[in-house]
Amino acid sequence: MFDTLSDRLSATFKNLRGKGRLSEADIDATAREIRIALLEADVALPVVRAFIANVKERARGVEVSQALNPAQQVVKIVNEELVAILGGETRRLRFAKTAPTVIMLAGLQGAGKTTLAGKLGLWLKSQGHSPLLVACDLQRPNAVNQLSVVAERAGVAVYAPEPGNGVGDPVQVAKDSIEFAKAKVHDIVIVDTAGRLGIDQELMQQAADIRDAVSPDEILFVVDAMIGQDAVNTAEAFRDGVGFDGVVLSKLDGDARGGAALSIAHVTGKQIMFASNGEKLEDFDAFHPDRMASRILDMGDLLTLIEQAEKTFSQEEAAKMASKLQSSKGGKDFTLDDFLAQMEQVRKMGSISKLLGMLPGMGQIKDQINNIDERDIDRTAAIIKSMTPKERAEPTIINGSRRARIAKGSGVEVSAVKSLVERFFEARKMMSKMAQGGGMPGMPGMPGMGGGPGRQKKQVKQAKGKRKSGNPMKRKAEEQAAAARREQAAAQGGAFGLPAQDDKNFELPDEFKKFM
């Protein structure tokens, strides 16, 4: 959604690189480019004016003029100001002191409230809660049925006593749901309300009546991130008519310009709390302004990537794989079965394109990332599953006739089977070296990260000792002085000034023994 904005900002900052000092003209030109980028991204004009004013004021200040790298300091300022207009701190749900906590969803028809109710229910369930979805949208055709299906897919309970399609009183359903939740011991109630194609008095009145009936702890305004500036107008109307505590952005995976997301928190004064970024029920998470700003500036979002990995990968399995790669056999215990298991776990984390997009600097190759064929993983899995257990455990036995049989079983060319096995051996070798602390093969050694052995040997070969004088008299004097220093050191103690000790009776100091 923020690709266009991200590209424009990256191009703007590229022009600043290499400048040891920023002039007034540089700051004005950068501010102008940022202004154009934000307006093209459909950010509200008052938000753009406030943003540019803050950036220019800080860029002219002491923090940039005294910085070692003024260009990087400007990027830092823009990042901090982006975080500010996105809401600043991450806003968490408020829970009631006595259960159940009531969460009411409000918004226009088509914003995605019903689907979002299921996503929120699944998200809360994963955190140990017992949510109940309540069908109070009794106007839209099949809305009650849709909520029941979504609740079933999410594995959460639903309260839908009325058939809907224009039949039933939504206010009474909302009231009764609280008693039902207490009786069935649900600690959270999520009320799905009706929407309209536009703001009207009937919609506002019904939402206000439901609000008064259940006294929600949180009213979340669900807004379609793709509808542009109208999202801000709608949010202001709901804030004045019904009131809400936080914003939920739906359809954040779309290709619209996304200015509503950057505008809504600043204009309404209410923070974005959640974001829905896909069609699956799992494509939903808390909204972190700092992480979103990092994505926009192509700095990546490693924290979200790590959180997704922690949800998918078990610590036990990870430790098991690591021990195989660290074994004395050079990682040969790591089989194609293990490779397939890891690949399937990565697939559970979501789209490979999305995962790569969370890495810093990936905006520069986003065309290649978008062209990744997700079905390649399925083809690789089909090849591995067409092998016998012995072939998966010992890929070295796969000869020409076996390759032909595997290719026929998986519906691919023989060359694809050969390529997969070769890539597996290379990947296993690389992962084993990294697991044993050797760094990336062929890469220069780095402190604490190992390095390529070839490069290290070369460095040792090139190392030169202390040059000796060509004058025989001077060289003899130097050798005598060195011998005298060695004798003095031996008399005073061992290396580094430590007392000399007999090797047989040597003992570690007490403070080091606890580490052994």
Summary of the structure (lengths in Angstrom):
residues: 516
radius of gyration: 31.6
end to end distance: 53.2
largest distance: 112.0
contacts: 1559
relative contact order: 0.08
helix: 56%
strand: 9%
